[in-house]
Amino acid sequence: GETGSGKTTQMAQYLREDGYGTYGRIGCTQPRRVAAMSVAKRVSEEVGCELGKEVGYAIRFEDCTSESTAIKFMTDGILLRETLGDPDVELYSCLIMDEAHERSLNTDVLFGILRKVVARRRDLKLIVTSATMDADRFADFFGGVPVFHIPGRTFPVEAFHAKTPVEDFVEAAVKQSLQIHVGYPKGDILVFMTGQEDIDAVCFMLKERLEELGEGAAPLEILPIHSMMPSELQAKIFKAVKSDTRKVVVATNIAETSLTIDGIKYVIDCGYYKLKVFNPRMGMDSLQVTPESQANARQRMGRAGRTGPGMCWRLFTEPAYNFEMLHNTIPEIQRTNLGNVVLLLKSLGVEDLLEFDFMDPPPQDNMLNSMYQLWILGALGGAGEITPLGRRMVEFPLDPPLSKMLIKAEELGCNDEVLTIVAALSVGGLSHIFYRPKDRAEESDSAREKFAVPESDHLTMLHVFNQWKHNNFRSDWCSTHFLQTK
């Protein structure tokens, strides 16, 4: 179904009206937490119920559902963990795998699991939705099932490419945003950036340049959105602005398909995004800024054609689009650490991982490296079988080393300290605890130094938390010390 066709918000409601929520829940998976929360909020408003009652959501560390919940939106990771205690997903009468084209790691593993479940449970309805034209691949994978195409309300979008390669896409995006604001008719702007740092830089520079323009410029509301923002701030991007004000939303690739923002007429695409990539030699994942695929570029451009004809400025050349960009993104399962996946599949009784029904099998190097790491941690035995320790570790929604830390902490009597450190690590560590605004970088750095424990980053995180606790978890104290309150 095309972007904007209503497949995310409407399909679950149609199924409920048809009686599917009566004898089991209607589940809808999303690859991102922000999407699961915002879609659930939107659908609860349309249904006319309080969020958490008939319509709810579940993400890691937050369950906003009740016994009366008929439609449940969740991240794909939540459903994957539910299969541990409920291998046949008996709680659900219907499952919608939304945004399947994103091919997240959890979605790909769920495909393999649900392929077998559907064969066992004839009463379970499985709907896979995709915003791109790879529907036939999904249909073939599930045994030649029918494909339905849902057209969206899309209008033509004119694309403009850079004449020469852009050296600084942050500066180029700011310039283009201001040119649109000053010289083009009404319509909101959506700017795609790679991550929080770029987004903050664009927002800061836009505010600065607007002040330089003075009162002659029309009002411009600048709204960032990324996954580290609190949900109440994320919700601001959906709110209407005054009639004389233009809105510019600066976002990561979360706004490509997962979120639909009304009123967008102009799109600026930096041409890059952040991808999680596993290095088997180092045994670590890293976030790398990578050129987007052609499929991503088309998705981004399409956001300008929702309410009327739109325009898209691509901050890369046409030859770069035609000859340098991949047609589609490499599935996450082929480029990230598989430790969690291996442990989960072993706990589900999958003995031979190479025989598992992966749509795109991961590289053998990655699989073997993950098994080796799990063996070192004591989660797998010498023959690749799951150990009692491994069964305990799989219960935690964490990377295997963090799960082992929690189990060991219990034995060593340092639960509170290790729980705090693991919680900090699981949300990104020090780089996500502190924020560093471009205009106050020196102040931010000196504030961070006050908390530093020379022996270890882990002890620094613990020290930050203890100081916050000592100050009664006050958000104003966090702001003073450049700490994220989320």
Secondary structure, DSSP 8 states (H G I E B T S, - for coil): --TTSSHHHHHHHHHHHTTTTTSSEEEEEESSHHHHHHHHHHHHHHHT--BTTTEEEEETTEEE--TT--EEEEEHHHHHHHHHH-TT-TTEEEEEETTGGG--HHHHHHHHHHHHHHHH-TT-EEEE--SSS-HHHHHHHTTS------------EEEEE-SS--S-HHHHHHHHHHHHHHHS-S-EEEEE-SSHHHHHHHHHHHHHHHHHHGGGS--EEEEEE-TTS-HHHHGGGGS---TT-EEEEEE-GGGTTT---TTEEEEEE-SEEEEEEEETTTTEEEEEEEE--HHHHHHHHHGGGSSS-EEEEESS-HHIIIIIS-SS---GGGTS--HHHHHHHHHTT---GGGS--SS---HHHHHHHHHHHHHHTSB-TTS-B-HHHHHHTTSSS-HHHHHHHHHHHHHT-HHHHHHHHHHHHTTTHHHHB---GGGHHHHHHHHHHH--TT-HHHHHHHHHHHHHHTTT-HHHHHHTTB---
